[in-house]
C-alpha cells in the first residue's frame, strides 16, 4: 500500500491557527507546511512509508481538489478528517467531507476526532 498525505490550501477554510480576520494565503501555506511536517513525523515514527503534497486552490472548493488529486493517484480509498459540524456552523462553513463523498469515484472513510478532543475544543472557545 502507498500512503499519500494531501493538504489543500484554499481561500475559504480556517486553519486551527487563524481566524477569518487574520488569515492570508501565505499564512495558510505556512500552516499547511507545519501540519504536513507534523503528520509526516508521526508517519515516520510508525515506520510507515508515505509521501506528501500541498496543493493550492484559492478560487475553488478544497473538496474538488481532493477528488481531483485522488483521481490522479488512482486512490483506492480517500481517508479524511471531519469536524462533524452541525446546525449553523455547518450551514456557514459547509461540509467538505460530504462534498468529497458525493463526488469521489473511490470509497471515502471519514474520521472524526475523539469525543475527548471534541470536548476539549469546545472548552477552548
Secondary structure, DSSP 4 states (H G I P E B T S, - for coil): --EEEEEEEESS---TT--TTT--HHHHHHHHHHHHHHHHHHHHHTT--EEEEEEEESSS-HHHHHHHHHHHHT-SEEEEEE----HHHHHHH--HHHHHHHH-SSEEEEEEPPHHHHHHHHHH-
